[in-house]
Amino acid sequence: MAETRFHMSVEPCAIVQAESWPGTLSAFEAELSRQLGGKLPATSHETVAIGEWRAVRIAPRRFWFAADAGSNLRCSIDPELGCLLSLSESRMRVRLAGPHTFDILAACVAIDWHEAKAGYAFQTSFHHVPVLLLRTAAEACDLLVPRSFAQSLAEWVADIAAPYEASNAARGLE
């Protein structure tokens, strides 16, 4: 039976940014892939699973790795090739799932969700605040947002979702 309810959670998550220095991208990617045991995303906005981590190519030389809170990215990088930086303390994950997820998000941000397949990532802004959206499934999305904005964003999304939930309740679909 298909899920009939919209779900949202706000939770801490582990995020590590990895960036190569100019001119070191090939060696940086090779070393990072070897240590993590998986292939990195080839193009910007592509995501791939590497173990418990979701790897996202944010820019040509920059990657974000996201996982559940408490996860530890087990690698180190030669400082001649690039750097690793934890963003876990500054970001939260807002997880959205269920019917109307993308109708609700469409009221917040202009992204063509029909073209945005699962596995894509988008950098955008909500009220001028930078957000990374990860399309995780047909009816699911993770938003990586600044910690100081997470609660405000969750309340905004809940307000937009309320009419959809009321419609489900009226039809007996709760």
C-alpha positions, -999 to +999 in steps of 0.1 A: +000+000+000+014+034-009+022+059+019-005+085+023+011+107+048+037+134+045+066+130+069+092+155+080+121+152+105+148+176+115+180+158+126+217+163+130+238+147+104+275+142+096+287+163+067+323+165+055+335+188+027+364+177+006+381+200-019+411+197-041+435+225-048+438+238-084+457+214-106+454+184-082+419+172-090+429+139-107+452+128-080+428+140-053+399+121-067+420+089-072+432+090-036+398+098-021+381+070-042+408+045-031+404+053+006+366+053+005+364+022-017+340+038-042+337+060-073+331+097-067+303+115-086+315+124-121+295+156-126+282+185-105+249+178-089+253+140-092+252+119-061+265+084-054+263+061-023+297+051-009+291+029+021+269+047+046+278+081+030+260+100+002+287+117-019+277+149-038+298+168-063+290+204-053+314+220-077+342+208-101+367+205-072+344+202-042+325+173-027+301+169+003+297+136+020+266+133+042+255+105+065+237+099+098+250+118+128+279+100+145+293+086+112+330+091+107+344+095+072+374+072+074+400+089+052+427+115+052+440+136+024+475+147+016+475+184+023+494+189-011+462+176-028+434+193-009+416+194+024+387+179+044+365+200+066+337+189+089+304+209+084+285+187+109+282+214+136+269+240+112+243+220+093+211+200+100+192+176+077+155+182+071+141+149+058+109+150+037+090+120+024+055+110+012+030+122-013+030+158-022+066+163-011+075+180-043+043+200-045+051+213-011+087+221-021+075+238-053+057+263-031+091+271-015+116+270-044+115+270-082+129+236-093+115+215-121+109+183-100+098+163-130+133+167-144+150+162-111+155+125-108+164+106-076+201+109-071+203+146-081+214+174-058+205+211-062+220+242-045+194+268-040+182+292-014+151+295+008+146+331+019+181+339+008+196+311+029+217+285+011+202+250+010+214+218-006+185+196-017+192+159-023+164+140-042+166+106-025+136+088-040+104+094-060+087+110-031+116+119-008+141+146-004+168+156+022+176+193+027+210+202+042+205+235+059+223+258+082+216+248+118+203+283+126+177+280+098+165+244+104+136+251+127+123+280+108+124+260+075+106+231+092+078+254+104+075+269+069+073+235+053+048+223+079+026+253+072+026+246+035+020+209+041-010+215+063-037+218+036-024+185+020-027+167+053-062+182+059-072+170+025-060+135+033-078+135+067-111+146+050-108+116+026-100+092+054-064+086+043-046+093+075 
